[in-house]
Amino acid sequence: HDWAVHVALWEKGDLAAGAVYMPARKILFGTQAPPSYPPPHEGRLRLACSRTRLPAFLGELAEALDAELVPMGSAGVKVAAVIAGDADAYVHAGGQYEWDSAASVAVARVTGLHTSRVDGSPMTYNRPGAKLPDLLVCRADLAGRLLSALSSLNLNGNI
């Protein structure tokens, strides 16, 4: 139940549309009828993380932010958790392919969430080579705090 189907459309130099469907939950998020911006969460910051492969940097980030790690399945499910307000951020720094995040990033953008690389630079798609090194999706009001914490970890490629 922890996986999603992603479909994205690239047009005129940018992500034009996207849909993320979680069949086991019968939940669809799409750019045509984007979900509402998630309400603020009371309590500790919640970071969506892998159920099976927790990278060391994410534990360090959680400690630096006094955040709670929320384990779940696929990349699409993790971004969907941020879109739905079930997590405050998803940070991935182990490399993905464009198709792992394009649709969910398109939906997150129209929802008003922050999407970027972990250094704050924009996500770019439809490039030569489909590999993307990292991704940050979070509530817009948390972006500065997360990016600052990420930069202070001095990851130096150890992500």
N, C-alpha and C positions, 0 to 999 in steps of 0.2 A: 504493500500500500504506500510505499515511500518512494515513488518514482513518478515522472511526468513525461508527457509528450510535448515537444516544442515545435512550433512552426513560426518562422520569421520571414518577412519580406524586406529586401534591400532595394531601395529605389532612389534615384537622384542623389546618390552619395551618402545616404544615411538609412538607418532602420526606419522603415515606413509603417510597419505593422508587425504585430506578434500575438501569439496565443500560447498559453501554457495550460494544459489539461492534466488533471490528476484523476485517472480513471477509477481507482479504488475509492476515492473520496467523492467522485462525481462533482468536482470543482473545476471551473474554467475561469481563467483570468485572461482578458484580451484587451487590445488597444482600442477596439471599436466601441466598447462600452467599459471603459476602465473603472476599476474599483475606486472607492473613496480613499483618500489619504488616511493611513492608519492613525488612530488616536494615540496620544502619548501613553506610555506604560508607566505605571507607578512602581517603583522598586528598582532593583539592580538592572543594569543593562544586560540584554540577552543576545548572545552571539550564536547564530546557527552554525553548527559544526557537523562534521562527518560522524556518523555512528560507528564507523569501523577504522578510520585512519585519521587520528587527531595529530596534526602537525605541531611540533614543539613551539613554533612561534605563536600559535593560537593560544596555548596555555599561558605563555608570557604576556600576550596582549590582554587576555582575560584578567590576569593578575594585576597588570598595570591599570586597568580600567575598573577593577573590582566588579567584573562582569560574570554573569552566569553562562556556562556553555550549555547549549540546547542541542543534543544530538538528533540527527535526522538523516534521511536518505539522500537522494540525488540532488544535483545542483539546482534543478528546476524547483524541487520541493523547498530547498533552502531559500531561494529568492522569493518563492510564493509565500513562505512564512513571514518574510519581511513585508511583502505587499499586504498580507492579511493582518499584520500587527501581532503575529504570534512570536516574532523575533524582532529585535531592533536593528540588527545588521547581519550581513553575511560577508565574510572576508575569505577569499580563496587565493592562495598564492603558490599553488603547486602546478600550475599550467592546466589549461583546458583547451578544447577546440571551440571555434566560433559558434558551432551549432549547440554547444553546451550552455551558452548564455545569451545568444542574440535575442531570442524570443522573450525571455524573462527580463532582460535589460530593457527591451522596447516597452513592455508593460510597466516596469518600474518607473521608467522615465515619464510616461503619460500620467502615472499616478502621482507624480511630484517627488518621488524619491531621488536621492543622490546616487549616481552610478559613475564609477571611475576606476582607473587602475589604483593600486595601493599607494602609489606616489602622488595621486591626485590628478594625473593626466587623463584626458578623455579616452573612453573606450572607442576603438576604431575597428570596424569590421570590413569584410570583403577585400582583404589585402592579399598579396601573394603569401602563401603559407597560411594555413588555417589555425595555427597555434596561438593562443593568447596566454601570456605569462601569469596574469593575476586579475583580480576583480574585487571591487568593494561596492556593495549595495547597502544603503542604510537610509534611515530617516534623514531628511535634509538638515535638520537642526543638530544632528549628531556628527555630521561629516567632518567638521573642523577638529572635534575632539578625537575621533577615530584616526584621521590622517596624522594628527600630531603624535598620537601614541604609536602609530605604525612607524613614523619616521624616527622616533626616539628609540625604537628597538634595534636600530642599526643592523638590519637583516643581512646586508652584504651578500645577497644571493643564497642565504641559508634558509630559504622558505619552502 
